[in-house]
Amino acid sequence: MLFIVYLNSWVSLGVICKMSVDISKLNKHDKVYHQLTYDILTSPKLNFRKADRVVIDTIGVFGNQVEYDLKDGTIPLSNTKNIGYKTQLFPEVVGFMRNENNLKWYLDKKMKIWTPNAFNHYRSSLDDSHPWKRLKKDTLEFNAALDDFEQLVLSGDDSSAGDLGEFYPRQWRSFKGVDFDSDGNPEIIKVDQLGDMVERLKSNPYSRYHLVTAWNPYDVFHNKAALAPCHVLFQAYAYEDSEGIMRLDMKMHQRSADHLLGVAFNAPQYAAVTATIAKLAGMEPGSFYHSFGDLHIYVGTGNRAEWYKNKNNIRWLQDELKTKHPVDVLDNLLTKLPSEGNFPGYDHVPFAIQQLSRESNSEPAKLSVNATDLDNMSVEDLVVTNYKRPPKLNIEGVFPHMAS
């Protein structure tokens, strides 16, 4: 059966763009995300990119932007992809806002997303004779060593093992700069960008200086952080709406975005940042704008990646998506794809199509912020209601894996 709906339809030279995905049973936030998935996979600019920092290849696009309306107190927690907001999303964003820069703080809250990157950062300082030094990323041996590394961090025996370097928390809350004293001697100064943003919003809400950057070129190009920042910059915009309510919009630019696992995580994360900063500045949330540089979907390695590198295969997949229901597209795709070998779950395209086939609650989840300041904020200060977590994406017993 073919479901044809108009999704933000536009007319150009008499042509109406359609998509073969039924979005009528999605809430407003899931509609935004599903449209973005469809736009990526069917874009004429979709291209294959050989792996650079990680060993997993991608297909992707550049320059997209979406908007999530937060005025009704909602948060774009996906109802079509399982997101552990209590153990993953909120511990990360609260840790960043509190300036928690050691992996142990996150592991104590069962949040393990940054373990591989912290491991890479730690082993870069090890002697060449150390067995961890020789491990290749995203191999079976590498993944096995992560458990031992986590235990080392949790033990507290080696504080350097958990240090994330010049990571998001330090950039947000103690960005390093250089000044000169009266004798011309250089001295390091630290800027609390996020704290300053809150105070400036209170004293001068209409300023165009409400901006936080995580991109410090020196730190990036000298490998001073566990991972160079992906969401590199966000800007706040205060305004009075038609009802006289002071609202806060936020726009975040993400230079590199893993659509299936990252974007579905970062959107509610920055919605929470928007709501928190609005609360501390005495305002109400408006919209969150998510802007992308390299927006990609991982496609695995070896023969699996080579399949997506073939432009004829991409055109076939795009034609399938434009004319068939996602369930049928997934079935047809799985019959064509070669095996992933020893690394199942690193091809995210089938999971993205599986997600496109799902429905969601008619109303999105709600978010309440109880924080009164940044330094003492806790995970429990972010309270979600009206959220029913969907089943995890799962194809033939395989779950999607995050590339490190």
TINU-124909 format. One record per residue: chain; x, z, y of N, C-alpha, C, CB in turn. Coordinates in steps of 0.05 Angstrom, whole numbers. Glycine has a CB too. Layout:
N
(A (X Z Y) (X Z Y) (X Z Y) (X Z Y))
...
! end
This chain:
404
(A (17 0 -24) (0 0 0) (18 0 25) (-19 25 0))
(A (11 -15 44) (27 -18 69) (13 -4 92) (31 -48 76))
(A (27 15 103) (16 30 126) (29 19 151) (22 61 123))
(A (13 8 169) (23 -3 194) (12 14 217) (16 -33 197))
(A (29 26 233) (21 40 257) (38 32 280) (22 71 252))
(A (28 37 304) (44 31 328) (57 57 336) (27 19 351))
(A (84 57 337) (99 80 345) (112 74 372) (120 87 324))
(A (100 87 393) (110 81 420) (113 50 423) (137 95 425))
(A (92 36 417) (92 7 416) (100 -4 444) (66 -4 408))
(A (115 -26 444) (121 -39 469) (117 -69 465) (150 -33 477))
(A (111 -81 488) (106 -110 487) (128 -124 504) (78 -116 498))
(A (140 -143 492) (161 -159 506) (157 -188 498) (189 -149 499))
(A (151 -205 518) (147 -233 513) (125 -238 493) (173 -247 504))
(A (105 -220 493) (82 -223 476) (86 -213 448) (75 -251 475))
(A (109 -200 442) (114 -190 415) (109 -160 414) (144 -196 406))
(A (93 -151 395) (88 -122 392) (105 -112 369) (58 -117 387))
(A (121 -91 374) (138 -80 353) (122 -61 336) (162 -66 365))
(A (124 -64 310) (110 -47 291) (130 -35 271) (88 -63 276))
(A (121 -13 257) (137 -2 236) (120 5 213) (153 22 246))
(A (131 4 189) (115 9 165) (116 38 156) (124 -9 142))
(A (113 56 174) (113 84 168) (89 97 182) (139 98 178))
(A (73 112 167) (49 125 177) (57 151 191) (29 130 155))
(A (55 152 217) (63 176 232) (39 193 241) (80 169 256))
(A (15 185 233) (-9 198 243) (-11 227 233) (-33 183 234))
(A (3 234 212) (2 261 201) (27 277 207) (-3 260 171))
(A (41 269 228) (65 284 237) (59 299 262) (89 264 240))
(A (72 322 266) (69 335 292) (86 321 312) (76 365 290))
(A (84 329 338) (96 314 359) (127 313 358) (88 325 386))
(A (139 335 348) (168 335 346) (178 318 322) (178 363 343))
(A (164 320 300) (172 304 277) (168 274 282) (155 311 252))
(A (149 267 299) (146 238 307) (171 228 321) (121 235 325))
(A (182 245 338) (207 237 353) (229 233 333) (214 258 373))
(A (233 251 315) (255 249 296) (252 226 277) (258 275 280))
(A (228 222 266) (223 200 248) (226 173 261) (194 202 236))
(A (218 171 286) (222 146 301) (252 141 303) (208 147 328))
(A (267 162 309) (296 158 312) (308 149 286) (309 184 322))
(A (300 160 263) (310 151 237) (304 122 233) (297 168 215))
(A (279 114 238) (271 86 235) (287 68 254) (241 83 240))
(A (290 77 279) (305 60 298) (334 56 290) (304 74 326))
(A (346 76 278) (374 73 269) (375 52 246) (385 100 260))
(A (359 57 226) (360 40 202) (352 11 206) (343 53 180))
(A (335 6 226) (326 -21 230) (338 -34 255) (296 -21 233))
(A (357 -21 268) (368 -32 292) (385 -57 286) (386 -11 305))
(A (382 -78 303) (399 -101 300) (428 -95 306) (389 -124 319))
(A (433 -73 318) (461 -65 325) (472 -46 303) (462 -51 352))
(A (457 -41 282) (467 -24 261) (493 -35 250) (446 -20 239))
(A (514 -18 248) (540 -29 238) (553 -9 219) (558 -35 261))
(A (570 -19 202) (585 -3 183) (611 6 196) (590 -19 157))
(A (618 31 192) (643 41 204) (659 55 182) (637 61 228))
(A (684 47 179) (702 59 160) (708 88 168) (728 43 157))
(A (711 105 149) (716 133 155) (741 136 171) (718 149 129))
(A (740 156 190) (763 162 207) (773 190 201) (756 158 237))
(A (760 210 214) (768 238 209) (761 248 182) (755 256 230))
(A (737 240 172) (728 248 145) (732 224 126) (699 258 145))
(A (728 229 101) (733 208 81) (707 193 74) (745 220 56))
(A (685 200 87) (659 188 81) (652 167 102) (636 210 80))
(A (646 143 93) (639 121 111) (610 125 122) (641 94 97))
(A (604 110 144) (578 112 157) (567 85 164) (581 130 181))
(A (541 85 169) (528 64 185) (515 77 209) (506 48 167))
(A (514 63 231) (504 76 255) (500 58 279) (522 98 262))
(A (492 71 301) (487 58 326) (499 75 349) (456 54 331))
(A (495 65 374) (507 79 397) (487 78 420) (534 65 405))
(A (485 101 434) (472 102 460) (442 109 460) (474 76 472))
(A (432 120 438) (404 127 437) (398 154 452) (394 130 408))
(A (373 158 459) (365 183 471) (336 189 465) (369 183 502))
(A (329 214 459) (302 222 454) (295 247 470) (298 228 424))
(A (269 253 473) (259 276 488) (241 292 471) (245 266 514))
(A (245 319 472) (227 338 459) (213 355 480) (243 356 439))
(A (187 354 481) (171 369 500) (168 398 490) (144 356 505))
(A (179 417 506) (179 445 498) (160 462 515) (207 457 500))
(A (144 450 532) (128 465 551) (108 483 538) (114 446 569))
(A (100 477 514) (80 493 500) (93 515 483) (62 476 483))
(A (119 520 487) (133 541 473) (140 533 444) (116 565 472))
(A (140 508 438) (147 499 411) (177 493 408) (131 474 403))
(A (185 490 383) (213 483 377) (213 462 356) (228 509 367))
(A (230 442 358) (230 419 339) (243 426 312) (243 395 351))
(A (233 446 298) (242 452 271) (227 432 253) (236 482 263))
(A (243 417 238) (231 396 222) (212 407 200) (252 379 208))
(A (188 395 198) (170 401 177) (172 381 154) (141 402 187))
(A (192 363 156) (196 344 134) (224 346 122) (192 316 145))
(A (240 365 132) (267 371 121) (271 401 123) (289 355 136))
(A (280 413 101) (283 441 100) (307 450 117) (287 451 71))
(A (302 468 136) (323 478 154) (323 509 153) (318 468 183))
(A (345 520 145) (347 549 143) (354 561 171) (369 558 123))
(A (333 564 187) (338 571 215) (348 600 217) (313 568 231))
(A (340 618 199) (348 646 200) (377 650 192) (330 663 183))
(A (386 635 173) (414 639 163) (433 618 172) (413 639 133))
(A (424 596 184) (442 574 192) (440 568 222) (435 549 176))
(A (416 559 231) (413 550 258) (417 572 279) (386 537 262))
(A (402 594 276) (403 615 297) (429 631 297) (380 634 293))
(A (441 638 273) (466 651 275) (488 635 290) (476 658 247))
(A (487 609 286) (507 592 300) (502 593 330) (506 563 289))
(A (478 587 338) (473 584 367) (476 611 381) (446 572 372))
(A (468 633 368) (471 659 380) (501 666 381) (456 681 364))
(A (516 660 360) (545 665 360) (559 650 382) (557 658 333))
(A (551 626 387) (563 610 408) (557 623 435) (553 581 408))
(A (532 631 439) (525 642 465) (537 670 470) (494 644 467))
(A (543 684 448) (555 711 450) (586 710 452) (547 728 426))
(A (597 686 447) (626 683 446) (638 695 421) (639 695 471))
(A (626 691 399) (636 700 373) (653 677 361) (613 708 353))
(A (680 682 360) (698 660 353) (713 664 327) (718 657 375))
(A (703 683 310) (715 686 284) (695 680 263) (726 715 281))
(A (703 665 242) (685 657 221) (671 681 207) (700 641 200))
(A (684 704 207) (673 727 193) (646 734 204) (692 751 195))
(A (642 732 231) (617 740 243) (594 722 232) (618 736 274))
(A (600 697 227) (580 679 217) (576 683 187) (588 650 223))
(A (597 687 172) (595 691 143) (580 717 137) (622 692 130))
(A (583 737 154) (568 762 150) (538 758 152) (577 783 170))
(A (530 736 165) (502 729 168) (494 706 149) (496 721 197))
(A (511 701 129) (506 680 108) (507 652 119) (479 685 95))
(A (520 648 142) (521 622 155) (549 610 148) (517 624 185))
(A (549 589 131) (574 578 120) (581 550 130) (573 578 90))
(A (567 540 149) (571 512 158) (600 507 166) (553 506 181))
(A (613 526 179) (639 521 190) (662 528 172) (643 535 216))
(A (656 537 147) (677 544 129) (697 522 124) (665 553 102))
(A (689 497 117) (709 476 112) (727 470 136) (695 450 104))
(A (715 470 160) (731 465 184) (750 487 190) (713 459 208))
(A (740 512 187) (758 535 191) (780 535 170) (742 562 189))
(A (774 527 146) (794 525 125) (816 504 132) (781 517 98))
(A (807 481 142) (826 460 150) (844 471 173) (811 435 159))
(A (831 485 192) (846 496 215) (867 516 206) (827 509 235))
(A (859 533 187) (877 554 177) (900 542 161) (862 574 159))
(A (894 524 143) (916 513 126) (935 495 141) (904 498 103))
(A (927 486 165) (946 470 181) (970 487 190) (932 458 206))
(A (967 513 190) (989 531 198) (1005 542 174) (977 555 214))
(A (996 535 150) (1010 545 126) (1035 530 120) (991 543 102))
(A (1053 542 106) (1078 530 97) (1072 507 78) (1097 550 84))
(A (1088 486 78) (1084 463 61) (1083 470 31) (1105 442 66))
(A (1095 492 24) (1095 500 -4) (1069 513 -14) (1118 519 -9))
(A (1052 520 5) (1026 533 -3) (1008 512 -16) (1012 545 23))
(A (996 519 -39) (979 500 -53) (955 490 -37) (969 512 -79))
(A (945 506 -18) (923 498 -2) (931 475 17) (912 521 14))
(A (956 475 24) (966 455 44) (963 427 34) (995 461 51))
(A (965 423 7) (966 396 -4) (938 386 -12) (984 396 -28))
(A (917 402 -9) (891 394 -18) (880 371 0) (872 417 -18))
(A (867 352 -12) (853 331 4) (824 339 9) (855 304 -11))
(A (815 334 33) (788 341 40) (767 328 23) (783 334 70))
(A (745 343 18) (722 333 4) (729 323 -24) (709 310 19))
(A (748 338 -37) (754 333 -65) (744 358 -81) (784 329 -70))
(A (743 356 -107) (733 378 -123) (751 402 -120) (732 370 -153))
(A (777 398 -118) (797 420 -114) (793 433 -87) (825 409 -118))
(A (789 416 -67) (784 427 -40) (760 445 -39) (781 404 -19))
(A (738 435 -51) (713 450 -50) (715 476 -66) (690 433 -62))
(A (731 476 -88) (735 500 -104) (750 521 -88) (749 493 -130))
(A (769 512 -71) (785 531 -55) (770 544 -33) (810 516 -44))
(A (747 532 -25) (732 543 -3) (721 571 -9) (709 525 4))
(A (713 576 -34) (703 602 -42) (725 624 -38) (693 602 -71))
(A (749 617 -47) (772 636 -43) (777 641 -14) (797 626 -57))
(A (775 620 2) (780 623 31) (759 641 44) (781 595 45))
(A (734 637 36) (713 654 47) (718 684 40) (685 645 36))
(A (726 689 16) (732 717 8) (755 728 24) (738 718 -22))
(A (775 712 30) (797 721 47) (787 728 75) (818 699 49))
(A (770 711 86) (759 717 113) (742 742 113) (742 693 123))
(A (724 744 94) (706 768 92) (721 794 88) (686 764 70))
(A (744 792 74) (759 816 69) (772 828 95) (781 811 49))
(A (776 810 115) (789 819 140) (818 824 137) (775 844 149))
(A (830 817 114) (859 823 110) (877 805 127) (866 819 81))
(A (866 781 135) (882 763 151) (864 752 173) (894 739 133))
(A (865 764 196) (847 756 218) (850 727 227) (850 774 242))
(A (875 716 223) (879 689 231) (864 669 213) (909 682 230))
(A (857 678 189) (842 661 170) (815 653 181) (839 674 143))
(A (802 670 196) (776 665 207) (775 655 235) (759 689 205))
(A (798 653 248) (799 645 276) (791 615 278) (826 649 288))
(A (771 609 294) (762 581 298) (776 566 320) (732 582 303))
(A (796 579 332) (811 566 353) (795 563 379) (820 539 344))
(A (802 542 394) (788 538 420) (762 523 414) (806 521 440))
(A (744 537 403) (719 527 392) (696 530 412) (711 541 365))
(A (672 522 405) (649 523 424) (647 550 438) (624 518 409))
(A (647 573 424) (643 598 438) (663 602 461) (645 621 419))
(A (688 597 456) (708 601 477) (705 581 499) (736 598 465))
(A (698 556 493) (694 536 514) (670 544 531) (690 508 502))
(A (648 553 519) (624 560 533) (628 585 551) (601 564 514))
(A (642 605 540) (643 631 553) (670 638 565) (635 652 533))
(A (691 624 557) (717 631 569) (735 606 569) (731 653 552))
(A (725 585 583) (739 560 586) (765 564 601) (721 539 600))
(A (787 555 590) (813 560 602) (820 539 624) (835 560 581))
(A (830 549 646) (840 532 667) (866 543 677) (820 529 690))
(A (878 530 696) (904 539 708) (901 541 738) (927 520 701))
(A (910 564 749) (911 568 778) (940 575 785) (890 590 788))
(A (945 578 810) (972 584 819) (971 608 838) (986 560 833))
(A (989 627 834) (989 651 851) (1003 644 877) (1004 674 838))
(A (1006 663 895) (1017 658 922) (1046 649 921) (1016 684 938))
(A (1060 654 899) (1087 645 896) (1089 618 882) (1104 665 881))
(A (1066 606 876) (1066 580 863) (1069 581 832) (1088 563 874))
(A (1067 605 821) (1070 608 792) (1043 603 778) (1080 636 785))
(A (1043 587 757) (1017 582 743) (1007 606 728) (1021 558 724))
(A (981 609 728) (968 631 713) (942 621 700) (963 655 731))
(A (937 630 677) (913 622 662) (888 637 673) (916 627 632))
(A (867 622 679) (842 634 686) (821 626 665) (833 625 715))
(A (800 642 663) (779 636 644) (752 635 658) (778 657 621))
(A (736 615 651) (710 611 664) (688 615 644) (709 583 677))
(A (670 633 651) (646 638 634) (625 617 643) (635 667 637))
(A (627 593 631) (609 572 640) (579 578 636) (616 546 625))
(A (573 589 612) (545 594 606) (534 617 623) (541 600 577))
(A (549 639 625) (540 661 642) (537 652 671) (560 684 640))
(A (556 636 681) (554 626 708) (530 608 712) (579 611 716))
(A (523 592 691) (499 575 693) (474 592 698) (496 559 668))
(A (471 614 683) (448 631 686) (447 642 715) (448 654 666))
(A (469 652 725) (469 663 751) (464 643 773) (496 678 757))
(A (475 619 770) (470 598 790) (441 588 790) (489 574 784))
(A (429 588 766) (401 580 764) (384 600 779) (392 578 735))
(A (391 625 779) (376 646 794) (380 643 824) (385 674 784))
(A (405 638 832) (411 638 861) (407 611 874) (439 647 865))
(A (411 589 859) (410 563 871) (399 543 850) (438 553 880))
(A (373 546 843) (362 531 820) (363 501 823) (333 539 817))
(A (363 490 847) (363 461 850) (391 449 852) (347 454 875))
(A (411 464 846) (438 454 846) (442 433 824) (459 476 842))
(A (460 414 828) (467 394 808) (492 402 793) (470 367 821))
(A (500 428 796) (524 438 782) (518 454 757) (540 455 802))
(A (494 453 748) (487 469 724) (495 455 699) (456 475 724))
(A (521 458 692) (532 442 670) (552 458 655) (545 416 682))
(A (552 455 628) (572 468 611) (585 446 594) (558 490 592))
(A (612 446 593) (626 427 577) (642 441 555) (645 410 595))
(A (643 430 532) (659 440 510) (684 422 506) (643 442 484))
(A (686 401 522) (707 381 517) (731 387 536) (697 352 523))
(A (751 400 524) (776 406 538) (797 387 527) (785 436 536))
(A (805 366 541) (823 346 530) (848 357 517) (830 326 551))
(A (860 376 530) (885 387 518) (879 400 491) (897 409 537))
(A (858 416 489) (852 429 464) (844 408 442) (829 449 468))
(A (830 388 450) (821 367 431) (844 352 420) (801 348 445))
(A (862 342 437) (883 324 428) (908 339 418) (891 306 450))
(A (907 366 419) (928 382 407) (917 399 385) (942 399 429))
(A (894 392 375) (882 404 351) (881 435 353) (898 397 326))
(A (871 444 376) (870 473 381) (844 486 370) (872 478 410))
(A (825 470 361) (800 481 350) (796 473 321) (776 471 367))
(A (780 488 307) (773 482 279) (761 454 277) (754 502 267))
(A (747 446 298) (736 419 299) (732 411 329) (709 416 284))
(A (740 387 336) (734 378 363) (704 378 368) (746 349 368))
(A (695 387 391) (666 389 396) (651 363 393) (661 401 424))
(A (628 364 379) (611 341 376) (590 340 398) (597 341 348))
(A (577 363 403) (559 365 426) (576 375 449) (534 384 420))
(A (584 356 465) (606 360 484) (597 371 511) (621 335 488))
(A (572 367 519) (564 374 546) (534 378 547) (574 353 566))
(A (525 398 562) (497 400 568) (492 408 597) (483 420 549))
(A (471 397 608) (464 401 636) (436 411 639) (468 375 652))
(A (432 431 657) (405 442 662) (394 431 688) (407 473 663))
(A (368 428 688) (354 417 712) (329 434 717) (346 386 707))
(A (328 449 739) (306 466 745) (287 452 765) (316 492 758))
(A (261 456 761) (241 443 778) (215 459 777) (237 414 770))
(A (199 455 798) (172 467 799) (152 447 790) (166 478 827))
(A (136 453 769) (117 433 759) (92 433 776) (110 439 730))
(A (73 417 769) (48 413 785) (31 438 787) (32 390 773))
(A (36 457 769) (21 482 770) (36 504 783) (13 490 741))
(A (59 498 795) (75 518 809) (93 534 791) (57 536 824))
(A (97 526 766) (114 540 748) (142 529 749) (102 539 719))
(A (162 547 751) (190 539 751) (197 533 722) (209 560 764))
(A (206 509 717) (213 501 690) (242 492 689) (194 478 680))
(A (252 492 664) (280 484 660) (282 462 639) (297 508 652))
(A (292 439 646) (299 418 627) (328 420 620) (292 389 639))
(A (335 411 596) (362 411 587) (369 384 575) (368 434 568))
(A (392 373 581) (401 349 569) (428 353 556) (402 325 589))
(A (430 347 531) (456 350 517) (466 323 507) (453 369 493))
(A (491 318 512) (503 293 502) (520 300 477) (521 279 523))
(A (515 285 456) (530 289 430) (546 264 425) (510 295 407))
(A (573 267 426) (590 244 423) (589 233 394) (619 251 430))
(A (585 251 375) (585 244 346) (562 259 333) (612 249 333))
(A (544 245 320) (520 258 309) (514 248 281) (497 253 327))
(A (514 267 262) (506 262 234) (475 264 234) (519 281 214))
(A (461 242 232) (433 242 237) (417 259 217) (422 214 236))
(A (423 257 191) (407 271 171) (410 301 173) (413 261 144))
(A (435 310 172) (440 339 172) (446 350 199) (463 345 153))
(A (459 336 216) (467 347 242) (445 346 263) (490 332 252))
(A (433 323 267) (414 320 289) (389 337 284) (406 290 292))
(A (380 338 259) (357 354 252) (363 384 257) (349 350 223))
(A (388 391 258) (397 418 263) (401 423 293) (423 424 248))
(A (415 404 306) (422 407 334) (398 406 353) (441 386 342))
(A (377 391 346) (354 389 364) (340 417 367) (334 369 353))
(A (333 431 346) (321 457 350) (342 477 361) (310 468 323))
(A (367 473 355) (388 491 365) (388 490 396) (415 483 354))
(A (388 466 407) (389 464 436) (362 469 449) (399 437 444))
(A (341 466 434) (315 476 444) (316 506 447) (292 468 424))
(A (329 520 429) (332 549 431) (350 556 454) (344 560 405))
(A (372 540 459) (389 545 482) (372 541 508) (413 526 482))
(A (357 520 509) (340 515 532) (321 538 538) (324 489 529))
(A (307 547 517) (288 569 520) (302 595 528) (272 573 494))
(A (326 600 517) (341 625 523) (350 625 552) (365 628 504))
(A (363 603 561) (372 601 588) (349 603 608) (389 575 593))
(A (327 590 601) (303 591 618) (293 620 620) (280 573 607))
(A (292 634 598) (283 662 598) (301 679 615) (282 673 569))
(A (328 677 612) (346 694 627) (346 687 657) (374 691 616))
(A (339 662 663) (338 654 692) (311 658 704) (346 624 694))
(A (292 669 689) (265 674 699) (248 649 701) (267 686 726))
(A (252 630 683) (237 605 683) (223 600 656) (256 581 690))
(A (210 578 654) (197 570 629) (210 544 620) (166 566 632))
(A (212 539 593) (225 514 584) (208 490 591) (229 515 554))
(A (221 467 596) (208 442 601) (212 423 578) (219 430 627))
(A (233 406 580) (239 387 559) (269 389 551) (233 358 567))
(A (274 382 526) (302 379 517) (307 350 512) (308 396 492))
(A (327 338 525) (335 310 521) (360 309 504) (339 296 549))
(A (359 295 482) (381 292 464) (393 265 467) (373 298 434))
(A (418 263 478) (431 238 483) (455 235 463) (442 237 512))
(A (458 210 453) (477 206 432) (498 184 439) (463 197 406))
(A (523 190 430) (543 169 429) (542 156 402) (571 181 435))
(A (560 163 384) (561 152 357) (541 167 340) (590 154 345))
(A (518 154 335) (496 166 319) (496 152 292) (468 162 333))
(A (503 167 271) (508 155 245) (495 169 222) (538 154 240))
(A (494 154 199) (484 164 174) (506 159 153) (457 150 165))
(A (514 180 139) (535 177 119) (526 161 95) (545 205 109))
(A (544 144 84) (537 127 62) (556 130 38) (537 98 71))
(A (571 151 37) (587 156 14) (614 142 14) (572 148 -11))
(A (626 139 -10) (653 128 -13) (652 106 -35) (673 150 -19))
(A (675 92 -38) (678 74 -60) (657 52 -61) (678 88 -86))
(A (647 46 -85) (628 25 -88) (602 29 -73) (622 22 -118))
(A (595 55 -71) (570 61 -56) (573 52 -26) (563 91 -57))
(A (595 59 -14) (600 52 14) (602 21 17) (625 65 24))
(A (616 9 -2) (619 -20 -1) (592 -35 -2) (637 -30 -24))
(A (573 -23 -15) (546 -36 -16) (535 -37 12) (527 -20 -35))
(A (538 -16 28) (527 -16 55) (544 -33 74) (525 12 66))
(A (569 -38 67) (586 -54 83) (578 -83 82) (615 -52 74))
(A (564 -91 61) (554 -119 58) (530 -123 76) (547 -124 28))
(A (533 -141 96) (512 -146 116) (486 -156 103) (522 -165 137))
(A (489 -171 81) (465 -180 67) (449 -157 56) (472 -200 45))
(A (462 -137 46) (448 -113 36) (434 -98 58) (468 -95 21))
(A (447 -96 81) (435 -82 104) (410 -97 113) (455 -79 127))
(A (412 -124 114) (388 -140 123) (366 -137 103) (396 -170 126))
(A (372 -135 77) (352 -131 56) (338 -104 61) (364 -133 28))
(A (354 -83 65) (343 -57 70) (325 -56 95) (365 -36 72))
(A (334 -69 116) (318 -69 140) (291 -84 136) (334 -82 163))
(A (292 -106 122) (267 -121 116) (248 -103 99) (273 -147 101))
(A (259 -88 80) (243 -70 64) (229 -50 81) (261 -57 43))
(A (244 -37 100) (233 -16 117) (212 -27 135) (256 -4 133))
(A (214 -52 144) (195 -64 162) (169 -73 149) (208 -87 177))
(A (170 -74 122) (146 -86 109) (134 -68 87) (154 -112 97))
(A (148 -47 79) (139 -31 56) (138 -1 63) (157 -35 32))
(A (122 13 48) (120 42 51) (147 54 42) (97 54 34))
(A (157 76 56) (183 88 49) (186 95 19) (187 112 65))
(A (164 104 6) (166 110 -22) (175 86 -38) (139 121 -33))
(A (163 63 -32) (170 38 -46) (198 29 -39) (150 16 -40))
(A (206 33 -13) (233 25 -5) (253 42 -20) (236 29 26))
(A (248 68 -23) (267 85 -37) (269 77 -66) (258 114 -35))
(A (247 72 -79) (248 63 -107) (264 38 -110) (220 59 -118))
(A (260 18 -93) (274 -7 -94) (304 -3 -88) (262 -27 -75))
(A (310 14 -69) (338 19 -61) (353 32 -84) (339 36 -36))
(A (341 51 -97) (355 65 -119) (362 47 -142) (338 88 -128))
(A (346 26 -146) (353 7 -168) (376 -11 -161) (328 -10 -174))
(A (383 -13 -135) (405 -31 -127) (431 -17 -122) (397 -45 -102))
(A (430 9 -114) (454 23 -106) (473 29 -130) (447 49 -92))
(A (499 24 -127) (517 32 -148) (520 63 -149) (545 19 -143))
(A (532 73 -170) (536 102 -173) (554 113 -151) (547 108 -201))
(A (548 138 -144) (566 152 -125) (590 165 -139) (550 174 -110))
(A (591 164 -165) (614 174 -180) (615 205 -179) (639 163 -169))
(A (639 215 -172) (644 244 -172) (634 258 -147) (673 250 -176))
(A (623 243 -128) (615 255 -103) (586 248 -96) (634 245 -80))
(A (567 257 -112) (539 252 -106) (530 268 -82) (522 259 -131))
(A (511 256 -67) (500 270 -44) (513 263 -17) (502 298 -48))
(A (533 247 -17) (546 239 8) (535 213 20) (576 236 5))
(A (518 200 4) (502 177 15) (476 189 25) (499 154 -6))
(A (472 190 51) (448 202 62) (425 183 66) (455 215 88))
(A (429 158 63) (407 138 68) (383 143 51) (418 110 65))
(A (386 146 24) (363 151 8) (348 177 16) (370 154 -21))
(A (362 197 24) (349 222 33) (334 218 59) (370 244 37))
(A (345 201 77) (332 195 103) (306 180 98) (350 179 121))
(A (306 162 78) (282 147 72) (262 165 58) (289 123 54))
(A (272 183 41) (254 202 28) (240 220 50) (269 220 8))
(A (255 228 70) (243 244 91) (222 228 107) (265 254 110))
(A (227 202 111) (208 186 125) (181 185 111) (219 157 128))
(A (181 189 85) (156 187 70) (139 213 71) (162 181 41))
(A (150 234 83) (136 260 83) (118 263 107) (157 282 83))
(A (98 281 103) (80 289 125) (88 316 135) (50 289 115))
(A (76 324 158) (83 350 169) (58 365 178) (104 348 192))
(A (62 390 186) (39 405 197) (30 391 223) (48 434 203))
(A (5 395 229) (-6 382 253) (5 394 278) (-36 384 253))
(A (14 420 277) (25 433 300) (53 442 294) (7 458 308))
(A (72 439 313) (99 447 308) (103 477 310) (118 433 328))
(A (126 487 302) (132 515 303) (135 525 331) (158 521 287))
(A (129 551 335) (132 564 361) (157 581 362) (107 581 367))
(A (169 583 386) (193 600 390) (188 620 412) (217 582 396))
(A (194 645 407) (194 666 427) (223 677 430) (175 689 420))
(A (231 681 455) (258 691 461) (256 719 472) (273 672 480))
(A (269 738 459) (268 766 468) (294 776 480) (260 784 445))
(A (313 758 483) (340 766 493) (337 774 523) (360 744 490))
(A (354 794 531) (355 802 559) (382 796 571) (349 832 561))
(A (402 790 555) (428 781 565) (443 767 543) (445 805 576))
(A (464 753 550) (478 736 530) (496 753 512) (495 716 544))
(A (510 772 523) (531 787 508) (519 803 485) (547 804 526))
(A (495 813 489) (483 831 469) (460 817 453) (472 856 482))
(A (458 791 456) (437 777 443) (441 778 412) (437 747 452))
(A (419 779 397) (420 780 368) (404 757 357) (411 807 358))
(A (409 751 331) (394 731 318) (364 737 318) (403 727 289))
(A (358 763 316) (330 772 315) (315 768 342) (329 801 308))
(A (330 762 363) (318 757 390) (304 730 391) (338 759 412))
(A (309 713 371) (296 687 369) (275 688 347) (317 664 364))
(A (250 688 354) (228 692 335) (212 667 332) (210 716 344))
(A (210 657 308) (194 633 302) (168 640 287) (211 614 284))
(A (147 627 296) (121 630 283) (110 602 277) (101 647 300))
(A (91 601 259) (77 576 252) (96 555 240) (64 564 277))
(A (115 565 224) (133 546 211) (132 549 181) (162 550 221))
(A (125 527 168) (125 527 138) (147 508 129) (97 518 128))
(A (167 519 117) (190 503 108) (183 485 86) (214 521 100))
(A (189 459 89) (183 440 67) (203 442 45) (182 411 79))
(A (198 429 22) (217 428 0) (243 415 10) (206 414 -25))
(A (265 422 -3) (291 410 4) (290 380 -5) (314 425 -9))
(A (304 364 10) (308 336 2) (324 336 -24) (322 319 25))
(A (315 321 -43) (326 323 -70) (320 297 -85) (315 347 -86))
(A (340 282 -92) (337 257 -107) (351 260 -134) (348 233 -91))
(A (336 260 -155) (347 262 -182) (365 286 -185) (362 236 -190))
(A (357 308 -174) (372 333 -176) (395 336 -158) (381 336 -203))
(A (399 317 -139) (422 317 -121) (412 323 -93) (437 290 -121))
(A (426 341 -79) (419 348 -51) (440 335 -33) (418 378 -48))
(A (433 329 -8) (452 318 10) (475 337 17) (439 308 36))
(A (499 328 18) (522 344 25) (533 337 52) (545 341 4))
(A (544 357 66) (555 352 93) (584 345 90) (551 377 110))
(A (592 324 103) (621 316 103) (636 334 121) (624 286 112))
(A (660 341 113) (677 359 130) (702 345 140) (685 384 114))
! end
